[in-house]
Amino acid sequence: GWLPRAGALPEREFTVLLVDYRVYGGNPASPTEPGLALDAGAAYSPVATLFGADPSGVYGESGGAAGAPRLATG
């Protein structure tokens, strides 16, 4: 469901990373706020290293709302 919304962002010079958190996308584990924050950091770290992405524009929805603020604030 995210592709239509996220697809327009690169045209506006945003780097986009879509992540299936634990339990979603067939990933095993239980969704907890600390776990979702860990998932966000684990997904973001290599992107930041490769592309120098700035987390100040991080957005999370539903379960991602737990990880996004922690990621944006370090």
MMTF fields as JSON, N, C-alpha, C and O atoms, coordinates in Angstrom:
{
  "mmtfVersion": "1.0.0",
  "mmtfProducer": "UNKNOWN",
  "numBonds": 295,
  "numAtoms": 296,
  "numGroups": 74,
  "numChains": 1,
  "numModels": 1,
  "chainsPerModel": [1],
  "groupsPerChain": [74],
  "chainIdList": ["A"],
  "bondAtomList": [4, 2, 8, 6, 12, 10, 16, 14, 20, 18, 24, 22, 28, 26, 32, 30, 36, 34, 40, 38, 44, 42, 48, 46, 52, 50, 56, 54, 60, 58, 64, 62, 68, 66, 72, 70, 76, 74, 80, 78, 84, 82, 88, 86, 92, 90, 96, 94, 100, 98, 104, 102, 108, 106, 112, 110, 116, 114, 120, 118, 124, 122, 128, 126, 132, 130, 136, 134, 140, 138, 144, 142, 148, 146, 152, 150, 156, 154, 160, 158, 164, 162, 168, 166, 172, 170, 176, 174, 180, 178, 184, 182, 188, 186, 192, 190, 196, 194, 200, 198, 204, 202, 208, 206, 212, 210, 216, 214, 220, 218, 224, 222, 228, 226, 232, 230, 236, 234, 240, 238, 244, 242, 248, 246, 252, 250, 256, 254, 260, 258, 264, 262, 268, 266, 272, 270, 276, 274, 280, 278, 284, 282, 288, 286, 292, 290],
  "bondOrderList": [1, 1, 1, 1, 1, 1, 1, 1, 1, 1, 1, 1, 1, 1, 1, 1, 1, 1, 1, 1, 1, 1, 1, 1, 1, 1, 1, 1, 1, 1, 1, 1, 1, 1, 1, 1, 1, 1, 1, 1, 1, 1, 1, 1, 1, 1, 1, 1, 1, 1, 1, 1, 1, 1, 1, 1, 1, 1, 1, 1, 1, 1, 1, 1, 1, 1, 1, 1, 1, 1, 1, 1, 1],
  "groupList": [{"groupName": "GLY", "atomNameList": ["N", "CA", "C", "O"], "elementList": ["N", "C", "C", "O"], "formalChargeList": [0, 0, 0, 0], "bondAtomList": [1, 0, 2, 1, 3, 2], "bondOrderList": [1, 1, 2], "singleLetterCode": "G", "chemCompType": "PEPTIDE LINKING"}, {"groupName": "TRP", "atomNameList": ["N", "CA", "C", "O"], "elementList": ["N", "C", "C", "O"], "formalChargeList": [0, 0, 0, 0], "bondAtomList": [1, 0, 2, 1, 3, 2], "bondOrderList": [1, 1, 2], "singleLetterCode": "W", "chemCompType": "L-PEPTIDE LINKING"}, {"groupName": "LEU", "atomNameList": ["N", "CA", "C", "O"], "elementList": ["N", "C", "C", "O"], "formalChargeList": [0, 0, 0, 0], "bondAtomList": [1, 0, 2, 1, 3, 2], "bondOrderList": [1, 1, 2], "singleLetterCode": "L", "chemCompType": "L-PEPTIDE LINKING"}, {"groupName": "PRO", "atomNameList": ["N", "CA", "C", "O"], "elementList": ["N", "C", "C", "O"], "formalChargeList": [0, 0, 0, 0], "bondAtomList": [1, 0, 2, 1, 3, 2], "bondOrderList": [1, 1, 2], "singleLetterCode": "P", "chemCompType": "L-PEPTIDE LINKING"}, {"groupName": "ARG", "atomNameList": ["N", "CA", "C", "O"], "elementList": ["N", "C", "C", "O"], "formalChargeList": [0, 0, 0, 0], "bondAtomList": [1, 0, 2, 1, 3, 2], "bondOrderList": [1, 1, 2], "singleLetterCode": "R", "chemCompType": "L-PEPTIDE LINKING"}, {"groupName": "ALA", "atomNameList": ["N", "CA", "C", "O"], "elementList": ["N", "C", "C", "O"], "formalChargeList": [0, 0, 0, 0], "bondAtomList": [1, 0, 2, 1, 3, 2], "bondOrderList": [1, 1, 2], "singleLetterCode": "A", "chemCompType": "L-PEPTIDE LINKING"}, {"groupName": "GLU", "atomNameList": ["N", "CA", "C", "O"], "elementList": ["N", "C", "C", "O"], "formalChargeList": [0, 0, 0, 0], "bondAtomList": [1, 0, 2, 1, 3, 2], "bondOrderList": [1, 1, 2], "singleLetterCode": "E", "chemCompType": "L-PEPTIDE LINKING"}, {"groupName": "PHE", "atomNameList": ["N", "CA", "C", "O"], "elementList": ["N", "C", "C", "O"], "formalChargeList": [0, 0, 0, 0], "bondAtomList": [1, 0, 2, 1, 3, 2], "bondOrderList": [1, 1, 2], "singleLetterCode": "F", "chemCompType": "L-PEPTIDE LINKING"}, {"groupName": "THR", "atomNameList": ["N", "CA", "C", "O"], "elementList": ["N", "C", "C", "O"], "formalChargeList": [0, 0, 0, 0], "bondAtomList": [1, 0, 2, 1, 3, 2], "bondOrderList": [1, 1, 2], "singleLetterCode": "T", "chemCompType": "L-PEPTIDE LINKING"}, {"groupName": "VAL", "atomNameList": ["N", "CA", "C", "O"], "elementList": ["N", "C", "C", "O"], "formalChargeList": [0, 0, 0, 0], "bondAtomList": [1, 0, 2, 1, 3, 2], "bondOrderList": [1, 1, 2], "singleLetterCode": "V", "chemCompType": "L-PEPTIDE LINKING"}, {"groupName": "ASP", "atomNameList": ["N", "CA", "C", "O"], "elementList": ["N", "C", "C", "O"], "formalChargeList": [0, 0, 0, 0], "bondAtomList": [1, 0, 2, 1, 3, 2], "bondOrderList": [1, 1, 2], "singleLetterCode": "D", "chemCompType": "L-PEPTIDE LINKING"}, {"groupName": "TYR", "atomNameList": ["N", "CA", "C", "O"], "elementList": ["N", "C", "C", "O"], "formalChargeList": [0, 0, 0, 0], "bondAtomList": [1, 0, 2, 1, 3, 2], "bondOrderList": [1, 1, 2], "singleLetterCode": "Y", "chemCompType": "L-PEPTIDE LINKING"}, {"groupName": "ASN", "atomNameList": ["N", "CA", "C", "O"], "elementList": ["N", "C", "C", "O"], "formalChargeList": [0, 0, 0, 0], "bondAtomList": [1, 0, 2, 1, 3, 2], "bondOrderList": [1, 1, 2], "singleLetterCode": "N", "chemCompType": "L-PEPTIDE LINKING"}, {"groupName": "SER", "atomNameList": ["N", "CA", "C", "O"], "elementList": ["N", "C", "C", "O"], "formalChargeList": [0, 0, 0, 0], "bondAtomList": [1, 0, 2, 1, 3, 2], "bondOrderList": [1, 1, 2], "singleLetterCode": "S", "chemCompType": "L-PEPTIDE LINKING"}],
  "groupTypeList": [0, 1, 2, 3, 4, 5, 0, 5, 2, 3, 6, 4, 6, 7, 8, 9, 2, 2, 9, 10, 11, 4, 9, 11, 0, 0, 12, 3, 5, 13, 3, 8, 6, 3, 0, 2, 5, 2, 10, 5, 0, 5, 5, 11, 13, 3, 9, 5, 8, 2, 7, 0, 5, 10, 3, 13, 0, 9, 11, 0, 6, 13, 0, 0, 5, 5, 0, 5, 3, 4, 2, 5, 8, 0],
  "groupIdList": [1, 2, 3, 4, 5, 6, 7, 8, 9, 10, 11, 12, 13, 14, 15, 16, 17, 18, 19, 20, 21, 22, 23, 24, 25, 26, 27, 28, 29, 30, 31, 32, 33, 34, 35, 36, 37, 38, 39, 40, 41, 42, 43, 44, 45, 46, 47, 48, 49, 50, 51, 52, 53, 54, 55, 56, 57, 58, 59, 60, 61, 62, 63, 64, 65, 66, 67, 68, 69, 70, 71, 72, 73, 74],
  "secStructList": [7, 7, 2, 2, 2, 2, 6, 6, 6, 4, 4, 4, 6, 7, 7, 7, 7, 7, 7, 7, 7, 6, 6, 4, 4, 4, 7, 7, 1, 7, 7, 7, 2, 2, 2, 2, 2, 2, 2, 2, 2, 2, 2, 2, 2, 2, 2, 2, 2, 2, 2, 7, 7, 7, 4, 4, 4, 7, 7, 7, 7, 6, 6, 2, 2, 2, 2, 2, 2, 2, 2, 2, 2, 7],
  "xCoordList": [0.776, 0.0, 0.831, 0.31, 2.114, 2.97, 3.516, 3.848, 3.615, 4.271, 3.666, 4.421, 2.345, 1.82, 2.224, 2.516, 2.24, 2.622, 4.117, 4.551, 4.903, 6.354, 6.937, 8.011, 6.252, 6.776, 7.018, 7.887, 6.292, 6.46, 7.6, 8.038, 8.078, 9.08, 10.448, 11.052, 10.975, 12.274, 12.255, 13.269, 11.121, 11.006, 11.211, 11.578, 10.97, 11.146, 12.464, 12.658, 13.364, 14.715, 14.751, 15.638, 13.779, 13.803, 14.366, 14.087, 15.152, 15.576, 14.478, 14.015, 14.055, 12.941, 13.424, 14.093, 13.083, 13.353, 12.064, 11.563, 11.525, 10.317, 10.739, 11.516, 10.242, 10.666, 9.459, 8.448, 9.571, 8.599, 9.146, 10.152, 8.483, 8.911, 8.587, 7.883, 9.113, 8.863, 7.369, 6.535, 7.065, 5.725, 5.128, 4.316, 5.498, 4.956, 5.85, 7.049, 5.291, 6.065, 6.64, 7.621, 6.037, 6.513, 7.71, 8.274, 8.114, 9.229, 8.787, 7.727, 9.585, 9.212, 9.573, 10.561, 8.815, 9.074, 7.788, 6.784, 7.828, 6.667, 6.89, 7.991, 5.858, 6.031, 5.98, 4.949, 7.083, 7.15, 7.739, 8.433, 7.472, 8.006, 9.536, 10.09, 10.244, 11.705, 12.163, 13.137, 11.466, 11.837, 11.653, 12.491, 10.558, 10.319, 11.377, 11.813, 11.787, 12.843, 14.161, 14.902, 14.456, 15.667, 15.612, 16.609, 14.455, 14.29, 14.549, 15.227, 14.01, 14.194, 15.67, 16.163, 16.37, 17.807, 18.611, 19.531, 18.264, 18.981, 18.763, 19.677, 17.582, 17.295, 17.938, 18.421, 17.943, 18.43, 19.952, 20.491, 20.642, 22.091, 22.849, 23.664, 22.62, 23.365, 22.987, 23.824, 21.753, 21.326, 22.072, 22.56, 22.153, 22.861, 24.331, 24.914, 24.928, 26.333, 26.553, 27.499, 25.698, 25.86, 25.501, 26.188, 24.426, 23.905, 23.995, 23.663, 24.438, 24.506, 23.137, 22.991, 22.138, 20.766, 20.651, 21.302, 19.823, 19.587, 18.272, 17.23, 18.282, 17.047, 16.066, 15.055, 16.324, 15.42, 14.056, 13.107, 13.946, 12.669, 12.058, 11.331, 12.329, 11.824, 10.319, 9.829, 9.597, 8.147, 7.771, 8.239, 6.947, 6.454, 4.954, 4.393, 4.32, 2.864, 2.551, 3.221, 1.563, 1.144, 2.324, 2.836, 2.769, 3.9, 5.184, 6.026, 5.337, 6.513, 6.59, 7.652, 5.476, 5.466, 6.264, 6.666, 6.506, 7.335, 8.811, 9.577, 9.217, 10.626, 11.068, 12.212, 10.209, 10.607, 11.149, 12.215, 10.476, 11.008, 12.36, 13.245, 12.504, 13.784, 14.899, 16.024, 14.576, 15.558, 15.951, 17.133, 14.983, 15.234, 16.043, 16.778, 15.919, 16.62, 17.905, 18.608, 18.21, 19.468, 19.309, 20.268],
  "yCoordList": [-1.194, 0.0, 1.277, 2.357, 1.159, 2.339, 2.794, 3.968, 1.908, 2.258, 3.476, 4.328, 3.598, 4.801, 6.1, 7.101, 6.08, 7.289, 7.54, 8.675, 6.49, 6.639, 6.891, 7.482, 6.456, 6.584, 8.018, 8.256, 8.963, 10.366, 11.052, 12.128, 10.47, 11.138, 11.292, 12.357, 10.277, 10.483, 11.638, 12.311, 11.868, 12.996, 14.326, 15.329, 14.318, 15.528, 15.469, 16.201, 14.586, 14.431, 13.891, 14.238, 13.035, 12.321, 10.93, 10.302, 10.449, 9.061, 8.275, 8.672, 7.166, 6.391, 5.0, 4.33, 4.579, 3.225, 2.693, 3.228, 1.643, 1.002, -0.272, -1.059, -0.479, -1.589, -2.391, -1.823, -3.708, -4.585, -4.893, -5.588, -4.377, -4.632, -6.058, -6.783, -6.441, -7.781, -8.089, -7.234, -9.307, -9.864, -9.546, -10.326, -8.431, -8.067, -8.629, -8.815, -8.892, -9.4, -10.775, -11.157, -11.536, -12.883, -12.939, -14.013, -11.797, -11.779, -12.338, -11.965, -13.231, -13.784, -12.811, -12.085, -12.791, -12.028, -11.386, -11.386, -10.843, -10.15, -8.648, -8.166, -7.899, -6.454, -5.775, -5.789, -5.189, -4.391, -3.035, -2.921, -2.025, -0.7, -0.703, -0.174, -1.285, -1.327, -2.138, -1.773, -3.232, -4.053, -3.316, -3.423, -2.563, -1.792, -0.699, -0.413, -0.093, 0.914, 0.285, 0.882, -0.913, -1.621, -1.94, -1.79, -2.379, -2.683, -1.444, -1.522, -0.31, 0.934, 1.297, 1.669, 1.188, 1.49, 0.531, 0.941, -0.751, -1.755, -1.546, -1.766, -1.131, -0.887, 0.412, 0.488, 1.417, 2.733, 2.833, 3.519, 2.174, 2.318, 2.112, 2.965, 1.015, 0.861, 1.905, 2.287, 2.364, 3.4, 4.702, 5.365, 5.056, 6.269, 6.185, 7.168, 5.019, 4.828, 4.955, 5.612, 4.34, 4.353, 5.686, 6.147, 6.299, 7.472, 8.767, 9.835, 8.682, 9.873, 10.468, 11.684, 9.604, 10.067, 10.756, 10.362, 11.778, 12.555, 12.106, 12.206, 11.608, 11.105, 12.183, 11.86, 13.435, 14.485, 14.424, 15.05, 13.69, 13.562, 12.195, 11.746, 11.526, 10.177, 10.222, 11.093, 9.27, 9.189, 7.755, 6.829, 7.57, 6.241, 6.272, 7.261, 5.2, 5.099, 3.796, 2.787, 3.809, 2.64, 2.142, 2.897, 0.909, 0.392, 1.171, 1.277, 1.716, 2.505, 3.808, 4.425, 4.227, 5.447, 5.258, 6.245, 4.027, 3.761, 3.923, 4.428, 3.503, 3.548, 4.875, 5.28, 5.557, 6.776, 7.875, 8.416, 8.231, 9.286, 8.931, 9.78, 7.685, 7.265, 7.339, 7.733, 6.961, 7.013, 8.45, 8.743, 9.34, 10.735, 11.45, 12.39, 11.02, 11.683, 10.983, 11.438, 9.876, 9.176, 8.21, 7.532],
  "zCoordList": [0.0, 0.0, 0.0, -0.28, 0.311, 0.391, -0.953, -1.112, -1.908, -3.167, -3.864, -4.332, -3.955, -4.61, -3.903, -4.557, -2.574, -1.83, -1.9, -2.097, -1.739, -1.707, -3.087, -3.202, -4.133, -5.482, -5.922, -6.762, -5.393, -5.78, -5.027, -5.434, -3.965, -3.132, -3.8, -3.666, -4.52, -5.177, -6.184, -6.371, -6.826, -7.757, -7.036, -7.648, -5.729, -4.912, -4.134, -3.164, -4.576, -4.027, -2.605, -1.825, -2.269, -0.994, -1.22, -2.241, -0.277, -0.268, 0.428, 1.497, -0.163, 0.375, 0.751, -0.035, 1.945, 2.428, 3.02, 4.009, 2.422, 2.935, 3.659, 3.12, 4.857, 5.702, 6.17, 6.582, 6.104, 6.754, 8.145, 8.285, 9.16, 10.526, 10.937, 10.234, 12.083, 12.618, 12.609, 12.906, 12.268, 12.125, 10.757, 10.26, 10.131, 8.831, 7.724, 7.932, 6.581, 5.458, 5.697, 5.059, 6.618, 6.908, 7.844, 8.053, 8.416, 9.352, 10.695, 11.196, 11.29, 12.594, 13.719, 13.611, 14.753, 15.983, 16.447, 15.735, 17.637, 18.191, 18.076, 18.343, 17.682, 17.569, 18.932, 19.603, 19.33, 20.555, 20.175, 19.164, 20.966, 20.643, 20.568, 19.604, 21.559, 21.439, 20.224, 19.565, 19.927, 18.774, 17.462, 16.566, 17.337, 16.121, 15.958, 14.843, 17.072, 17.021, 16.578, 15.797, 17.071, 16.638, 15.154, 14.447, 14.681, 13.263, 12.406, 11.381, 12.827, 12.08, 11.995, 10.93, 13.111, 13.123, 12.269, 11.562, 12.333, 11.54, 10.046, 9.25, 9.665, 8.251, 7.769, 6.639, 8.615, 8.224, 8.169, 7.301, 9.065, 9.19, 7.88, 7.528, 7.133, 5.879, 4.827, 4.009, 4.84, 3.892, 4.182, 3.267, 5.453, 5.842, 5.455, 4.997, 5.639, 5.292, 3.787, 3.351, 3.004, 1.548, 0.903, -0.007, 1.376, 0.695, 1.492, 0.978, 2.736, 3.569, 3.858, 3.979, 3.97, 4.197, 5.55, 6.517, 5.606, 6.819, 7.447, 6.798, 8.702, 9.299, 9.737, 10.361, 9.437, 9.898, 9.217, 9.687, 8.13, 7.441, 7.592, 6.706, 8.679, 8.912, 9.18, 9.899, 8.59, 8.77, 9.079, 8.416, 10.06, 10.393, 10.576, 11.047, 10.207, 10.335, 11.057, 10.836, 11.895, 12.653, 13.488, 14.314, 13.305, 14.073, 13.832, 14.724, 12.631, 12.311, 13.075, 13.156, 13.632, 14.438, 15.716, 16.333, 16.132, 17.311, 16.98, 17.801, 15.796, 15.427, 14.845, 15.054, 14.129, 13.426, 14.344, 14.049, 15.436, 16.294, 16.918, 17.032, 17.315, 17.894, 16.86, 17.168, 15.644, 14.567, 14.264, 14.083, 14.208, 13.882, 14.958, 14.655, 16.205, 17.299, 17.708, 18.61, 17.044, 17.324, 18.417, 18.786]
}
